[in-house]
Amino acid sequence: MKKVKRTKTIPDNSIISKNFNGISYCDSYSIKVQTKESIDKITTDIFQTPSWADALMAIRNKAVKLFGLQGGGRKKNTGISDYYPVGSKAVYFTVIDRNENEIVTAENDKHLNFRVSVMTVREANNVIIHLTTLVKFNNIIGRIYFLPVKPFHRLIVASLLQRILKKDTYRTVQY
């Protein structure tokens, strides 16, 4: 049995696609755990990227700047808070929507726009955590850019949830 599940659909009741038309790519990964952590703490924990992912992003940032695209300027452990209001940074990305079970972050650029959602579904003592990504290509450059990025994206997202499963505050539950 896999501990991290991957689907190509948006979880039921998610607010990630609100006001986001023309989805070009969608994926969602989920895990089932026991935890009492808030959606904000879960979001913080998920976005604590491993150093190898940060190194890949640094390379990506330098490469895309050559083409006039945003470099990201990601700095480790910035934007960490106990609560992420709309308009704030949730570690790396800007919060554009939220409710008691979900935080939706976004970034827009010339070549593509994306949304990332951390959503929880609580069932008795268990919590299903969904990490969903939506991408909209704005032009052919977005499509070309995402071709080599997609496998790394999938690897990074799955590893972020795997890291959650190893934390003391999350107990893995059979899914």
N, C-alpha and C positions, 0 to 999 in steps of 0.2 A: 504494500500500500504506500502511495506517495504521501509525503507530509505536506508538500506544496502542490496545490492543484492549479492548473492553467486552463482558462477558457477564453473564448473569443467574443464573449458577450458581456454587457454591462449588468452588474448585479441588480436584482429587483429593488425598487425604491431608491436607487442611487440618484443623486442630484447632479452628477458629473456632466451630463449631456445638456443640461438646461442652458439655453442660449448658445449652443455650440452645434451649428449645422454643418453638414458636409463632411462627416467623419470619413477619413481615408484609412485609418488603422485603429484597431481596438484590441486590447488584451486585458485580461484580469487574472490575477493570481490570488489564491486564498490559502489560509491556514486556519486550523481550529485549535484553540488554546483555552486554558483556564486562566483568567486574570481579572483583576478589579481595576486595572489601569484605565484612565480616561482616554477619550479619542485624541486629545492633545498630547498626552504622554506617549501613546502608541505611535502617533505621527512622528514625534521627536525620535523615538527609538528606531523606527523604520528608516528615517532619513539619515541615520548615522552610518554613512557609507564606509566600506572598507578602504584601506589605503590603495589597493590595486585599482579600485574603481575611480578613486580621486586622481590617480596617475593617468588613467585613460581619459578622464575628462580634461585634464590639463593639456594633453596632446590634442584632443578634439578642439579645445578652445583656441589654441595657437593656429591650428589648421583652418578653422572657419573664419577667423579674423582676416586671413589672406583673401577671402572672397567677400568681405564686407558684411559678414553676418555677426550677430552678437556672440561674444566669447564666453559669456556665462559668468566669469569672474567669481567662481565658487570658492568660498573660504570655509574651511572646516569649522564646525561648531559655531557658526554665526546664525542669528535668527532663532535661537532656542528660547522657548518661553513655556510657562505653565498653561497659557491660554493663547490661542492664535486668532485674533479678530480679523474680520475681512479687511484687506488692505495691508496686513502685516506680512512679514516673511515667515514661513514655516520652515525653518532651517535654511533651505535654499530657494524655495519658490514662493511666489506671491499668492496669498489666500484670496480667492475670489468668491467663495461661497462656503457655507458651513451650516451644520445643525448639530444636534446632540450626538449623532452617530456618524457623522462624515465631515471631512475637511477636503475641500477641492482647491487645488493650487493650479497655477497656469503660468505660461510664458508665451509670448507672441514674438515672431520675427518675420522678416520678409519672406522667407522660404517656407516656414510652417508655423502652426500654432499647436500647442499641446496642453492637455489637462491631465493632472494626476490626482487621483482620489484615494484617500485612506478612509475606509468605511468599516464599521463594526456592526455585526448582527448578533445580538445577545440572545442566547437560548438557555434558560435555566442557569446552570453554573458555567456554561461554555460560551466562548465568543468566537465567531468566525470573523477573521480580519481579511478584507478584500483590498488589494492594491491594484487599481485600475488605471490604465493609460489610454487616452484618446489623442490622435494626431490628425490634423487637417493640413494637407499639402496646399500651399498657396500658389505654387508654380512648379515647373519641371525641376528646378533646383532642389526643392523640397523632396521630391521623389528620389532624385539621384542621391541626395545627402542621406536619406533614411535607409537606402539599400545596405551600405556597410554598417550603419549604426544599429539596425534592427537586431542582429544576433547578439551584439553586446548589450543592448537594452534588455533583451530577454534574460541574459545571463545575470546582469546586475540586479534586476527586479527579483528574480527567483532567489538570489543570494541574500538580498535584504530581508526577505521573509525567513530564510533559513537561519539567519543570524538572530532573529527574534526568538525562534524556537530554542536557541541555546542560552537565552537570558534567564536568570533566576526568577524573574517576576512573571514568566510565562511558562505554564506547564502544558506540554503537548498532549492533545486529545486525539483519539482515533477519529479519522475523517472519512 
